C-alpha cells in the first residue's frame, strides 16, 4: 500500500479519468466501518406478517439517523435524484441520478477534464464524491450528537474513527439492461441477506 506524508493511503475505488460531476446514473454502495451491523436487523418473514412473507429491516437509532440524512441530501441538492434505495444491516445500496446543469461546469470542459486527469480522486462541487463526503460527515456529526445526548459510553466518530468506511463503491450504469439488473438486485437485497457478500457470516 502506498504512503502519503508517511501515512498509509487507502486506494481509491474511483474510475481513473472519469468526471464524477458528469451527468449519469450511478449505482452506489456505502459500507459501515468493519462491516458492523449497526444500521438495523433483518426481521424474518415469520416475525413480520405485515410484509406479506418478505423479510424487512428494523432500523436501529443509528440507522434512522442515516436514513434521515440520506433523504435530506436529496432535498438540498437540485442536481441529484434518488431512484432505488435500500438500507441493509451494514451497508447502503442506491441508484442515484446526477443531472448537473451548472453553467460553470459546462463552460469549463477543458479545465475540468485536465483537473480530473491530474487528480482522479479530487472532489468536484456538485459531484458524486462531494455528495458522499458531505453525507458521511453529516452522519458522523448527528450520531456524535446522539451519543452525547443519550450519554452513551462509546467512542465518537471523527477523522480517525469513521462510522462508514472511508471509501465507497460505485458503478456507472451504461444501459437499460444494467439498470434493470441492478434495480432488481437492490429490491431483493433483503431477501438475499444470508448470501450477501457484505454479511460477515459469509466472510
N, C-alpha and C positions, 0 to 999 in steps of 0.2 A: 504494500500500500504506500502511495506517495506521501511525502510530508510537505507541509507548508508552514513556515515560521516555526519549525521544529515540532509541529504537531501533526498527528496523522490526519490525513484528509479523506473524507468519505467520498468515494467516486460517485459522480452524478449519473442518474438514470436518464438524463435528458438526451434527446437525439441531437448529435452534433450538427451544427449549422442550420438547425430548424428555428424559425422565428416563432417563438411562443406567444407573440402578440398577434399572430396571423389568424384570420378567421378560420374556423374549423369546428369539427365535432371531436371531443376528446373523451376517452374512457380513462377515468382516474381511480386510483386506489391509494388510500392513506391508511397506514397501519400503526397501531399503538406501539409504544416502546416495549421491546421484549415480547411482543405479541400478547401482552396481558389482556385478559378478558374483562376489562373494567368499563365497557360500554353497556353491557347488558347480558342477559342469559337467554338461551333458547328455551321456549316453553313448548314441550312436546304436544303432539296432537291430542293425546288423551287428557292433558291438563287444561286444554283451552278449546272448548266446544264452539266458541264464538267465531273461530277462524275456519269453520267448515272442514275440519280434518286436516288443516295445514299448520305446520309449525309457525310460530311467531317469535318475535324478540320482545322480552320485557326489559325496558331500558332501566339502567341504574341512574342515579343522580348525575354522574359524570356523563352518561350517555344523553341525558336530557339537555345538558349544557351544550354538548357537541351538536346535537340536532338543532337547537335554537340558534347557535352561532352559524351553522351551515346555511339555514334558511335566511338568516339575516344578511349573509354575504351577498345573496342574490337580490335582496331588497335594495341594497345600497350601490349595486354595480349594474349600470344600464347595459353594459356590453356583454353580460353573462346571462345565460338562460339554462335552467335546470331541466333536464329531460328525465331520465330514470335515476333513482337513488335508493340506496339501502344502507342501513347501519347493521353491522354484524357484531358479534361479541368483542372482537378486537380489531376491526377494520371497517372502512367505508368504501363502497363502490358507487360510482356515479358516471352518468353520461352528461357532459357539460358542453353547451354550445357557446362558442366565443364569436360574437359578431361585433368586431371592433371597427367603428367608423370614425375614429379620431382623425381630424384633419391633419394634425401634426404627423401622425404615423404615415398617412397616405402621401404626404408631400415630401417625406424624407426617406424614400426607399433605399437609396444608395448608402446613406449614413447608417440606417438601421441594419442593413444586411452586412455591412463591413464590421459593425459592432458585434453582431452575433458571431461572425466567423472568428473574431479575435477572442471572444469570451462566450462560449455557448451557454454557460451557467448564469449569465447576467440576468437580473430581474428587471424586465422592462415594465413600465407603467401599463396598466390595463392588459396584463398578460396572465396566462395560467399560473406561472411561477409566482408572480406577485400576489395573485389571489390566494394561492395555497399558503404562502408565507404569512399573510395577514390573518387568514383564518386560524392557523395554528397559534399565532401569537395571541389572538383574542381568546381562544380556548384556554391557553395557559393562564391568562390573567383571570378569567372567570372562575376557573377551577381553584386557583390560589385564593381568590376571594371567598369561595365556598368553604375551603379548608379553614380559613381564618374565622369566618362567621360561625361555623359549627364546631370550632375548637378541636379539629381532628388532628391526631398525632401521626403525622406522616410528612415526608419531605415535600416541599413545594417545588413547582416546576419553573425552570429558568433555562439559561443557555447551556448549562451543564446537566440538566435533568429534564429532558423533554417528555411531554405527555405522548406525543406521536414521534415516530421515527423521523430523524432529520430529513430524510429523503422521501420521495413518493414515486409511485409508478404511474406512467401514462402511456396511452396508445392513441395514435391519431387514426380515427375511423375514416376509411377511404371510400367505402361503397355501402350500398343498402344491405348486401349480404352480411357484411361485417357488423353493421348496425343492428340488424335483427338478431344475429348470433349473440352479441354482447348483451343486448337488451334482455333476451331470454335467460342468459346466464345470471344477470342481476336479479331478475324477477324470481328465479328458482333457487337463489343462493341459500336462503334459509333452509330450504328442504334438503339441500345437499351439504349441510354443515359437517356431517360425520366424515365426509371425504374431502372437505375443503383443505387446500394446501396451507392455509393460514391457521388451521386448527392445530394447536400444539400437540394434541394426541396423535396426529399423523406425522409429526416431525421425525 
